[in-house]
Amino acid sequence: MKSTLAGALVVGTILALAGELGAHGGMYRGPGPSIGPPGTGGGPATPGGGGPTTPGGGGAGPVTGGGGGGAFTGVRRAAGPDYSGWETWWSFNKHAYLNLRARLGSRYSITGLGRDGVTPDIQPDAESPRPAFGELEPDVLPVLRGLLAEDDPDIVDSAVLALARVTPASRASLVFDDIVAALAHPERSVKQAAILGLGVLGHGLAVPHLLEILQDSREGRRLLKLTQEVDEIQRSLAAVALGYLSDPRALPALQETFARSTDAKVDLKASCILALGLYQEGQFEILPFLLDELENARTADVIRAQIPIAIARHGETARPALPLLLRTALSRKTPALVRQSCVVALGRLAVPEDAEVIEALCECAGEADDQVASHFAFIALGEIGAGAAADLPRQAQVLDQVSKFLLRHLVRPRSTSQLPWSATACALVGRSCPADSEARLLFATKLGEVWTETRNPSQRAALAIALGLVEARPMGKALLAELAEAGDLGVKGALAEALGLMDFQEGAPELKRLLAETNDADYRVQLATGLGLLGDLEVSGLLVKELESARTLWVTSSVAKALGNVGDRSALPPLLDLIKKKHRPGLARAFGAVALGLIGEKLARPWNARVTIGSNYLAAFYTQSEIMDIL
């Protein structure tokens, strides 16, 4: 069965909940037509892919519902698996902290770094093991372009997106016509990859084409070679692609499309909001529009929940929204999903001087019956505390206030579910404290003590990552010993990432040994991530051999992801050799193209990190889930 786009985001232990797989290029799928949070097998597994059976009729939907009864109370739990755990949060936010591309070998030369660490056209320095575009242009681009003529749509849409993600906007003319031509491909998955690819490519040349598709014009239908209307998912992807381009010419169309669409078109309206949040700072006309819509209580919850996240992504220019965000979060009338998004936004916009926000977040984290809002509040406090730690000694009092609150809930959490979140929040603050400072040492010591005492696997995984984030190298030997003994793969994977985060070089031989032995897809990716963080490049050859022999979607996609996480140029020749051999399985060749895109990524972080980082993934809608789920 075919899915809509190539690749999949591997989400650690949560994906163990996903059942039947049905997709090309690595998209993970759950059984049946139900739609769950991104990365958890959500979405219909229909032959040919391409969205819900009824366009716009689905969305990931909330894990929690209800509301009322208090500022942070009255949440009714939905039946079924719970995706509100710490593992899901980490899977969608880890790229903000792993920083693989900067840590692998020599540092990237990054100038003009944008929000969330995303900036176009960065290139590694001459000594980096990651290839620069100058190396990719003569060898990789021709091979990817050649794949566009293949019959297998899995291979074609993988190549389309790979071309877009490796080609700098300044060189867009090299591949622009190829991506535009793919819009007319008979397979829906290729059309959708091309729509999104025009945004990922990052050049304003694509704005007129995407506007025609968004507005379902005659020209838009001609570009897509359609005899009927452009469907909602394709229009939604066009909206998001326009957000990636951040071109002022598209603002009126995005706002008008939102205003003219009914709430029945969940994907289209929500995608317009997502797109407005992706615009770069300085588009001041966006904020009043978003504030007005946030106050509109008649808007469907899933759509309205996108608005605080979009506001927060505008950074400093959105700080005037803080009063409304706080008021909305505290209101008893606010639906749970919207409240949770407001809490996320408060953490990303507030600064240490915002005492009222800090007080409200402490109340939410410590006492709320809305468990999801409580968990998000811990992360928000960690982000504000990190800002205080980075502004010492001026913010010493705020740092002390936040640190005491977080450490209290680390040592004596009100519930077992709080511990992973308080630990992560402590790590966010601790890693921002000066190296070798008493404050950082205190966080590392307390995290280590709790890790030693705790036996719950999920808690141990979160505490291990927290120790990695604060670079608690004295704990490295203990973590390495646990890696050899632990039976829970979720814990072992977190330990591997933690050893990489703290740069514990003594762990590399064990990580390589385990990588060679494991058959578990998610665990393989985490081991490779740890090795990538440690700068170990010897595993690329092993992974390419695994990709050549892989026969299942799960294994093939995880190997491609692992190759991207290690990401050195030595993998290019065997990958190109694999792709060129047409007798090889189509799945392996498609994921070979995915791996080329990962290794040659032009951004400081994966292109879809702008959608995953700082999101309320529990309010994700179908199109957003698709984007989050791409490798």
C-alpha positions as CSV (number, residue, x, y, z in Angstrom):
1,M,0.0,0.0,0.0
2,K,1.1,3.5,-0.7
3,S,1.2,6.5,1.6
4,T,1.2,10.2,0.7
5,L,4.9,11.1,1.2
6,A,8.3,9.5,1.7
7,G,9.8,8.8,5.0
8,A,8.7,8.5,8.6
9,L,9.6,10.1,11.9
10,V,10.5,7.3,14.3
11,V,9.1,8.1,17.7
12,G,10.9,5.7,20.1
13,T,8.8,3.4,22.2
14,I,5.5,5.0,21.2
15,L,5.7,3.4,17.8
16,A,5.5,0.0,19.4
17,L,1.8,0.8,19.7
18,A,1.5,1.0,15.9
19,G,0.3,-2.1,14.2
20,E,0.0,-2.9,10.5
21,L,2.2,-0.9,8.2
22,G,1.1,0.4,4.9
23,A,3.1,2.9,3.1
24,H,6.0,3.7,0.8
25,G,9.1,5.7,1.6
26,G,8.8,5.0,5.3
27,M,5.5,6.3,6.5
28,Y,4.3,4.4,9.5
29,R,0.6,3.5,9.5
30,G,-1.7,2.1,12.1
31,P,-4.5,-0.3,11.4
32,G,-7.8,0.8,10.0
33,P,-9.0,4.3,9.1
34,S,-8.6,5.9,12.5
35,I,-6.3,8.8,12.8
36,G,-4.0,9.2,15.8
37,P,-1.3,11.7,16.8
38,P,1.5,12.1,14.3
39,G,4.2,9.4,14.4
40,T,1.9,6.9,16.0
41,G,0.5,5.2,13.0
42,G,-2.3,7.7,12.5
43,G,-4.0,8.1,9.2
44,P,-5.8,5.9,6.7
45,A,-3.8,3.2,5.0
46,T,-5.6,3.4,1.7
47,P,-4.0,2.2,-1.5
48,G,-2.6,5.1,-3.4
49,G,-2.5,7.2,-0.2
50,G,-3.4,10.8,-0.4
51,G,-5.3,11.7,2.7
52,P,-8.6,10.9,4.5
53,T,-11.4,9.1,2.7
54,T,-13.3,12.3,3.1
55,P,-10.9,15.2,2.6
56,G,-10.8,17.4,5.6
57,G,-13.0,15.1,7.5
58,G,-10.2,13.9,9.7
59,G,-7.5,15.2,11.9
60,A,-5.3,13.6,14.5
61,G,-7.8,14.7,17.1
62,P,-7.2,15.3,20.7
63,V,-6.1,12.7,23.1
64,T,-8.0,14.7,25.7
65,G,-11.3,16.4,25.5
66,G,-13.9,18.2,27.5
67,G,-13.0,21.1,29.7
68,G,-14.5,23.4,32.2
69,G,-14.6,23.2,36.0
70,G,-11.6,25.3,36.7
71,A,-8.6,27.1,35.2
72,F,-6.7,23.9,34.7
73,T,-9.3,21.3,35.5
74,G,-12.1,19.1,34.1
75,V,-10.4,17.0,31.3
76,R,-12.2,14.0,30.1
77,R,-9.9,11.2,28.8
78,A,-10.6,9.6,25.5
79,A,-10.5,5.8,25.2
80,G,-7.6,4.1,23.6
81,P,-3.8,4.5,23.7
82,D,-2.4,7.5,25.6
83,Y,0.0,9.5,23.5
84,S,0.5,12.2,26.1
85,G,3.6,10.6,27.6
86,W,7.0,12.2,27.7
87,E,8.3,9.9,24.9
88,T,6.0,11.6,22.4
89,W,7.2,15.0,23.4
90,W,10.8,14.1,23.2
91,S,10.4,12.5,19.7
92,F,9.0,15.8,18.3
93,N,11.3,18.2,20.1
94,K,14.6,16.4,20.3
95,H,16.0,18.2,17.3
96,A,16.1,21.4,19.3
97,Y,18.6,19.7,21.6
98,L,20.4,17.0,19.6
99,N,21.9,19.5,17.1
100,L,23.4,16.6,15.2
101,R,24.7,18.6,12.3
102,A,26.7,20.9,14.4
103,R,28.1,18.2,16.7
104,L,29.1,15.8,14.0
105,G,32.8,16.3,13.4
106,S,33.7,19.9,12.6
107,R,31.2,22.6,13.4
108,Y,29.0,24.1,10.6
109,S,29.7,27.7,9.6
110,I,26.2,29.1,10.4
111,T,25.4,32.7,9.8
112,G,22.0,34.4,10.2
113,L,20.6,31.5,12.2
114,G,16.8,31.8,12.2
115,R,14.1,30.8,14.7
116,D,14.3,27.3,15.9
117,G,17.9,27.0,14.4
118,V,16.6,26.8,10.9
119,T,18.3,28.8,8.2
120,P,18.6,28.0,4.4
121,D,21.8,27.5,2.5
122,I,24.1,26.6,5.3
123,Q,27.1,24.5,4.3
124,P,29.6,22.5,6.4
125,D,33.1,23.7,6.7
126,A,35.8,22.0,4.7
127,E,36.7,19.5,7.4
128,S,33.2,18.4,8.2
129,P,32.3,14.8,7.4
130,R,28.9,16.0,6.0
131,P,29.0,16.8,2.3
132,A,28.7,20.4,1.0
133,F,26.3,21.1,-1.9
134,G,29.4,21.5,-4.2
135,E,30.0,17.8,-3.7
136,L,26.3,16.8,-4.2
137,E,25.7,18.8,-7.4
138,P,27.8,16.7,-9.8
139,D,27.1,13.2,-8.5
140,V,23.9,13.2,-6.4
141,L,21.6,15.6,-8.2
142,P,21.8,13.8,-11.6
143,V,20.9,10.5,-9.9
144,L,18.0,11.9,-8.0
145,R,16.7,13.7,-11.2
146,G,17.0,10.4,-13.1
147,L,14.7,8.7,-10.5
148,L,11.9,11.1,-11.5
149,A,11.4,9.0,-14.7
150,E,10.9,5.7,-12.8
151,D,7.6,3.9,-12.7
152,D,7.6,3.3,-9.0
153,P,5.9,6.3,-7.3
154,D,7.6,5.4,-4.0
155,I,11.0,6.1,-5.7
156,V,9.7,9.2,-7.5
157,D,8.3,11.0,-4.5
158,S,11.3,10.2,-2.4
159,A,13.5,11.7,-5.1
160,V,11.4,14.8,-5.4
161,L,11.6,15.7,-1.7
162,A,15.3,14.8,-1.6
163,L,16.0,17.2,-4.4
164,A,14.2,20.0,-2.6
165,R,15.9,19.4,0.8
166,V,19.5,19.3,-0.5
167,T,19.4,22.1,-3.0
168,P,20.1,25.6,-1.6
169,A,17.5,28.2,-2.5
170,S,20.2,30.2,-4.2
171,R,20.6,27.3,-6.6
172,A,16.9,26.5,-7.0
173,S,17.0,26.9,-10.7
174,L,18.8,23.6,-11.0
175,V,15.8,21.6,-9.9
176,F,12.8,23.9,-9.9
177,D,11.5,22.8,-13.3
178,D,11.8,19.1,-12.3
179,I,9.7,19.6,-9.1
180,V,7.1,21.6,-11.0
181,A,6.9,18.9,-13.6
182,A,6.3,16.3,-10.8
183,L,3.1,18.2,-9.9
184,A,1.5,16.6,-13.0
185,H,2.5,13.1,-12.1
186,P,-0.4,10.6,-12.2
187,E,0.2,9.3,-8.7
188,R,-1.2,11.4,-5.9
189,S,1.7,10.8,-3.6
190,V,4.1,12.4,-6.1
191,K,1.9,15.4,-6.6
192,Q,1.8,16.0,-2.9
193,A,5.6,15.5,-2.5
194,A,6.1,18.1,-5.3
195,I,3.7,20.6,-3.7
196,L,5.6,20.4,-0.4
197,G,8.9,20.2,-2.2
198,L,8.3,23.7,-3.7
199,G,8.1,25.1,-0.2
200,V,11.1,23.1,1.1
201,L,13.2,24.3,-1.9
202,G,12.7,27.8,-0.4
203,H,12.7,30.1,-3.5
204,G,10.0,32.7,-4.3
205,L,9.7,31.3,-7.8
206,A,7.3,28.8,-6.4
207,V,4.8,31.3,-4.9
208,P,2.6,31.8,-8.0
209,H,2.3,28.0,-8.6
210,L,1.4,27.4,-4.9
211,L,-1.1,30.2,-4.8
212,E,-2.9,28.7,-7.8
213,I,-3.1,25.3,-6.1
214,L,-4.2,26.8,-2.8
215,Q,-7.0,28.8,-4.5
216,D,-8.1,25.8,-6.6
217,S,-7.9,27.9,-9.8
218,R,-8.0,26.6,-13.4
219,E,-4.3,27.1,-13.6
220,G,-3.8,25.1,-10.3
221,R,-5.8,22.2,-11.8
222,R,-3.7,22.4,-14.9
223,L,-0.5,22.3,-13.0
224,L,-1.7,19.2,-11.2
225,K,-3.2,17.8,-14.4
226,L,-6.7,17.4,-12.7
227,T,-10.1,17.5,-14.4
228,Q,-11.8,18.1,-11.1
229,E,-11.2,20.4,-8.1
230,V,-7.9,20.4,-6.2
231,D,-8.7,18.4,-3.1
232,E,-8.4,19.7,0.4
233,I,-5.1,17.9,1.3
234,Q,-3.4,19.2,-1.7
235,R,-4.6,22.8,-1.0
236,S,-3.5,22.3,2.6
237,L,0.0,21.3,1.6
238,A,0.2,24.3,-0.7
239,A,-0.7,26.5,2.3
240,V,2.1,25.0,4.4
241,A,4.6,25.3,1.5
242,L,3.7,29.0,1.3
243,G,4.4,29.3,5.0
244,Y,7.9,27.9,4.4
245,L,8.5,30.5,1.7
246,S,7.3,33.3,4.0
247,D,6.5,35.5,1.0
248,P,4.3,38.6,1.8
249,R,2.5,38.0,-1.6
250,A,0.8,35.0,-0.1
251,L,-0.5,36.5,3.1
252,P,-3.8,37.8,1.7
253,A,-4.6,34.5,0.1
254,L,-3.8,32.5,3.3
255,Q,-6.0,34.8,5.4
256,E,-8.8,34.8,2.9
257,T,-8.7,31.0,2.4
258,F,-9.0,30.6,6.2
259,A,-11.9,33.1,6.5
260,R,-13.9,31.7,3.5
261,S,-13.6,28.0,4.5
262,T,-16.0,26.4,6.9
263,D,-14.9,24.5,10.0
264,A,-15.8,21.3,8.2
265,K,-12.5,21.9,6.2
266,V,-10.4,21.3,9.3
267,D,-7.2,20.6,7.3
268,L,-7.4,23.6,5.1
269,K,-8.2,26.1,7.9
270,A,-5.6,24.6,10.3
271,S,-3.0,24.5,7.6
272,C,-3.5,28.2,6.9
273,I,-2.8,28.9,10.6
274,L,0.2,26.6,10.6
275,A,1.5,28.5,7.5
276,L,1.1,31.9,9.1
277,G,3.1,30.6,12.1
278,L,6.0,29.6,9.8
279,Y,6.4,33.2,8.5
280,Q,9.6,34.8,9.6
281,E,9.5,37.6,12.2
282,G,8.7,41.0,11.0
283,Q,5.3,40.3,9.3
284,F,3.5,42.4,11.7
285,E,0.1,42.2,10.0
286,I,-0.1,38.5,10.9
287,L,-0.4,38.9,14.7
288,P,-3.6,41.0,14.8
289,F,-5.3,38.4,12.5
290,L,-4.2,35.5,14.8
291,L,-5.3,37.3,18.0
292,D,-8.7,37.9,16.6
293,E,-9.1,34.3,15.7
294,L,-7.9,33.1,19.1
295,E,-10.7,35.0,20.7
296,N,-13.3,33.4,18.4
297,A,-14.8,30.8,20.6
298,R,-16.9,29.5,17.7
299,T,-13.9,28.1,15.9
300,A,-13.5,24.3,16.2
301,D,-11.1,23.3,19.0
302,V,-8.5,21.6,16.8
303,I,-8.3,24.6,14.5
304,R,-8.2,27.1,17.4
305,A,-5.5,25.1,19.2
306,Q,-3.1,25.9,16.3
307,I,-3.3,29.6,16.9
308,P,-1.3,29.9,20.1
309,I,1.5,27.8,18.6
310,A,1.5,29.9,15.4
311,I,1.7,33.1,17.6
312,A,4.6,31.8,19.6
313,R,6.6,31.0,16.5
314,H,6.8,34.7,15.8
315,G,9.1,35.2,18.7
316,E,9.8,38.6,20.1
317,T,7.3,40.3,17.8
318,A,4.5,38.3,19.3
319,R,5.2,39.2,22.9
320,P,2.2,41.6,22.9
321,A,0.0,38.5,22.7
322,L,1.1,37.3,26.2
323,P,-1.8,38.9,28.1
324,L,-4.4,37.2,25.8
325,L,-2.6,33.9,25.9
326,L,-2.5,34.0,29.7
327,R,-6.1,35.0,30.0
328,T,-7.2,32.3,27.6
329,A,-5.1,29.7,29.5
330,L,-6.7,30.7,32.8
331,S,-10.3,30.8,31.6
332,R,-12.6,28.1,32.7
333,K,-14.4,28.3,29.4
334,T,-11.3,27.5,27.3
335,P,-11.3,24.0,25.7
336,A,-8.5,21.6,26.9
337,L,-6.7,21.5,23.5
338,V,-6.6,25.3,23.3
339,R,-5.5,25.7,26.9
340,Q,-2.7,23.2,26.4
341,S,-1.5,25.2,23.3
342,C,-1.6,28.4,25.3
343,V,0.6,26.8,27.9
344,V,3.2,25.8,25.3
345,A,3.1,29.3,23.8
346,L,3.6,31.0,27.2
347,G,6.8,29.0,27.7
348,R,8.2,30.0,24.3
349,L,7.3,33.7,24.6
350,A,7.6,34.6,28.2
351,V,10.9,36.0,29.7
352,P,12.1,36.0,33.3
353,E,10.5,39.4,33.9
354,D,7.0,38.0,33.3
355,A,6.3,37.1,36.9
356,E,2.5,36.7,36.4
357,V,3.2,34.1,33.7
358,I,5.7,32.2,35.9
359,E,3.2,32.1,38.8
360,A,0.4,30.8,36.6
361,L,2.7,28.1,35.1
362,C,3.8,27.0,38.5
363,E,0.1,26.6,39.5
364,C,-0.6,24.7,36.3
365,A,2.4,22.4,36.6
366,G,1.9,21.6,40.3
367,E,-1.9,21.5,40.8
368,A,-3.8,21.2,37.5
369,D,-6.2,18.3,36.9
370,D,-5.5,18.8,33.2
371,Q,-2.5,16.4,33.1
372,V,-1.3,17.4,29.6
373,A,-1.4,21.1,30.5
374,S,0.5,20.3,33.7
375,H,3.2,18.5,31.7
376,F,3.5,21.2,29.1
377,A,3.8,23.8,32.0
378,F,6.9,22.0,33.3
379,I,8.5,22.4,29.9
380,A,7.4,26.0,29.7
381,L,9.0,26.7,33.1
382,G,12.2,25.0,32.0
383,E,12.3,27.2,29.0
384,I,11.8,30.4,31.0
385,G,14.3,29.2,33.6
386,A,16.8,28.6,30.8
387,G,16.4,32.2,29.8
388,A,17.1,33.3,33.4
389,A,20.2,31.0,33.6
390,A,21.5,32.6,30.4
391,D,21.2,36.1,31.8
392,L,23.1,35.8,35.1
393,P,23.6,37.5,37.5
394,R,20.7,39.8,36.5
395,Q,18.1,37.1,36.7
396,A,19.5,35.2,39.6
397,Q,16.4,35.6,41.7
398,V,14.1,34.2,39.0
399,L,16.5,31.3,38.4
400,D,16.4,30.5,42.1
401,Q,12.6,30.6,42.1
402,V,12.1,28.4,39.1
403,S,14.9,26.0,40.1
404,K,13.5,25.4,43.6
405,F,10.1,24.7,42.2
406,L,11.4,22.2,39.6
407,L,13.8,20.5,41.9
408,R,11.0,20.1,44.5
409,H,8.8,18.3,42.0
410,L,11.8,16.3,40.8
411,V,12.5,14.9,44.2
412,R,8.9,14.7,45.4
413,P,6.6,14.7,42.4
414,R,2.9,14.9,43.1
415,S,2.3,11.9,40.7
416,T,4.5,9.4,38.9
417,S,3.6,11.0,35.6
418,Q,5.2,14.3,36.6
419,L,8.7,13.0,37.0
420,P,9.8,12.7,33.4
421,W,8.6,16.3,32.8
422,S,10.1,17.8,35.9
423,A,13.4,16.0,35.1
424,T,13.3,17.4,31.5
425,A,12.6,20.9,32.8
426,C,15.4,20.7,35.2
427,A,17.7,19.7,32.4
428,L,16.6,22.6,30.2
429,V,17.5,25.0,33.0
430,G,20.7,23.2,34.0
431,R,22.1,23.0,30.5
432,S,21.8,26.8,30.2
433,C,23.7,27.4,33.5
434,P,27.4,28.2,33.1
435,A,29.6,25.2,32.6
436,D,31.1,23.9,35.9
437,S,28.8,26.3,37.9
438,E,27.3,25.2,41.2
439,A,23.8,25.5,39.7
440,R,24.5,23.1,36.9
441,L,26.3,20.7,39.3
442,L,23.2,20.8,41.6
443,F,20.9,19.8,38.7
444,A,23.2,17.1,37.5
445,T,23.6,15.7,41.1
446,K,19.9,15.6,41.8
447,L,19.0,14.1,38.4
448,G,21.7,11.4,39.0
449,E,20.3,10.6,42.5
450,V,16.7,10.3,41.3
451,W,17.9,8.1,38.3
452,T,19.7,5.8,40.7
453,E,16.6,5.4,42.9
454,T,14.0,5.1,40.1
455,R,13.1,1.8,38.5
456,N,10.2,2.8,36.2
457,P,11.4,2.4,32.6
458,S,9.8,5.6,31.2
459,Q,11.1,7.6,34.1
460,R,14.6,6.1,33.7
461,A,14.6,7.0,30.0
462,A,13.6,10.6,30.7
463,L,16.2,10.9,33.5
464,A,18.9,9.5,31.2
465,I,18.1,12.1,28.5
466,A,18.1,14.8,31.2
467,L,21.6,13.7,32.4
468,G,22.7,13.9,28.8
469,L,21.4,17.4,28.3
470,V,23.2,18.7,31.4
471,E,26.3,16.8,30.2
472,A,26.7,14.9,33.4
473,R,29.8,13.0,32.2
474,P,30.6,11.6,35.7
475,M,27.4,9.5,35.2
476,G,28.6,8.2,31.9
477,K,30.0,4.9,33.3
478,A,26.8,4.2,35.2
479,L,24.7,4.9,32.1
480,L,27.0,2.7,30.0
481,A,26.7,-0.2,32.5
482,E,22.9,0.2,32.4
483,L,23.0,0.1,28.6
484,A,24.6,-3.3,28.8
485,E,22.2,-4.7,31.4
486,A,18.8,-3.1,30.7
487,G,16.2,-5.2,29.0
488,D,13.8,-2.4,28.0
489,L,14.7,-1.1,24.5
490,G,13.0,2.2,25.2
491,V,15.4,2.7,28.1
492,K,18.4,1.4,26.1
493,G,17.7,3.8,23.3
494,A,17.4,6.8,25.6
495,L,20.7,5.7,27.2
496,A,22.4,5.6,23.8
497,E,21.2,9.2,23.0
498,A,22.2,10.3,26.5
499,L,25.7,9.1,26.1
500,G,25.9,11.0,22.8
501,L,24.5,14.1,24.3
502,M,27.1,14.1,27.1
503,D,29.9,13.2,24.6
504,F,30.9,10.1,26.6
505,Q,33.4,8.7,24.0
506,E,34.0,5.6,26.0
507,G,30.5,4.4,25.0
508,A,31.1,4.3,21.3
509,P,32.4,0.7,21.0
510,E,29.3,-0.6,22.9
511,L,26.9,1.4,20.8
512,K,28.5,0.0,17.6
513,R,28.3,-3.5,19.0
514,L,24.7,-3.2,19.8
515,L,23.9,-1.5,16.5
516,A,25.4,-4.5,14.7
517,E,23.2,-6.9,16.7
518,T,19.8,-5.3,16.9
519,N,16.9,-6.0,14.7
520,D,14.6,-3.4,16.3
521,A,13.9,-0.4,14.0
522,D,13.4,2.3,16.6
523,Y,16.3,1.2,18.8
524,R,18.6,1.1,15.7
525,V,17.9,4.8,15.1
526,Q,18.6,5.8,18.7
527,L,21.9,3.9,18.6
528,A,22.9,5.6,15.4
529,T,21.9,9.0,16.9
530,G,24.2,8.4,19.8
531,L,27.0,7.5,17.5
532,G,26.3,10.5,15.3
533,L,26.5,12.7,18.4
534,L,29.8,11.1,19.3
535,G,31.1,11.8,15.8
536,D,31.7,8.1,15.0
537,L,31.6,7.5,11.3
538,E,32.5,3.8,11.1
539,V,28.9,2.6,11.1
540,S,27.9,4.1,7.7
541,G,29.2,1.1,5.8
542,L,27.3,-1.3,8.0
543,L,24.1,0.6,7.7
544,V,24.3,0.8,3.9
545,K,24.7,-3.0,3.8
546,E,21.6,-3.3,6.0
547,L,19.7,-1.0,3.6
548,E,20.6,-3.2,0.7
549,S,19.3,-6.4,2.4
550,A,16.3,-4.9,4.2
551,R,12.9,-6.3,3.1
552,T,10.4,-4.6,5.3
553,L,9.2,-1.0,5.5
554,W,10.0,-0.8,9.2
555,V,13.6,-1.9,8.9
556,T,14.2,-0.1,5.6
557,S,13.0,3.3,7.0
558,S,14.9,3.0,10.2
559,V,18.1,2.2,8.4
560,A,17.6,5.3,6.2
561,K,17.0,7.4,9.3
562,A,20.0,6.0,11.0
563,L,22.2,6.8,8.0
564,G,21.0,10.3,8.0
565,N,21.7,10.7,11.7
566,V,25.3,9.5,11.2
567,G,25.4,11.4,8.0
568,D,28.9,11.4,6.6
569,R,30.0,11.6,3.0
570,S,31.4,8.1,3.0
571,A,27.9,6.7,2.7
572,L,27.3,8.5,-0.6
573,P,29.1,6.1,-3.1
574,P,27.4,2.9,-1.8
575,L,24.0,4.7,-1.6
576,L,24.4,5.9,-5.2
577,D,25.4,2.5,-6.3
578,L,22.3,1.0,-4.6
579,I,20.0,3.5,-6.2
580,K,21.4,3.0,-9.7
581,K,20.8,-0.8,-9.6
582,K,17.2,-1.2,-10.9
583,H,17.1,-4.9,-9.9
584,R,17.3,-3.9,-6.3
585,P,14.0,-3.8,-4.3
586,G,12.1,-0.6,-5.0
587,L,11.7,0.1,-1.3
588,A,15.4,0.0,-0.7
589,R,16.1,2.3,-3.6
590,A,13.4,4.7,-2.5
591,F,14.9,4.9,1.0
592,G,18.3,5.2,-0.5
593,A,17.0,8.5,-2.0
594,V,15.6,9.4,1.4
595,A,19.0,8.8,3.0
596,L,20.7,11.0,0.4
597,G,18.3,13.8,1.4
598,L,19.0,13.3,5.1
599,I,22.8,13.3,4.6
600,G,22.7,16.3,2.3
601,E,20.1,18.4,4.2
602,K,20.8,22.1,3.7
603,L,19.3,23.2,7.0
604,A,20.8,23.2,10.4
605,R,18.0,20.8,11.5
606,P,15.6,18.6,9.5
607,W,13.3,20.7,7.4
608,N,10.2,19.6,9.3
609,A,11.6,20.5,12.7
610,R,9.9,23.9,12.3
611,V,6.6,22.0,12.5
612,T,7.5,19.5,15.2
613,I,9.4,21.7,17.7
614,G,7.1,23.6,20.1
615,S,4.0,22.0,18.7
616,N,0.9,20.8,20.4
617,Y,1.1,17.4,18.7
618,L,-2.0,16.2,20.5
619,A,-4.0,18.7,18.5
620,A,-2.4,17.7,15.2
621,F,-4.6,17.5,12.1
622,Y,-4.1,15.2,9.1
623,T,-1.8,17.3,7.0
624,Q,0.3,18.3,9.9
625,S,0.6,14.7,10.9
626,E,1.8,13.8,7.4
627,I,4.5,16.5,7.6
628,M,5.6,15.5,11.0
629,D,5.9,11.9,9.9
630,I,8.3,12.4,7.0
631,L,11.8,11.3,7.5
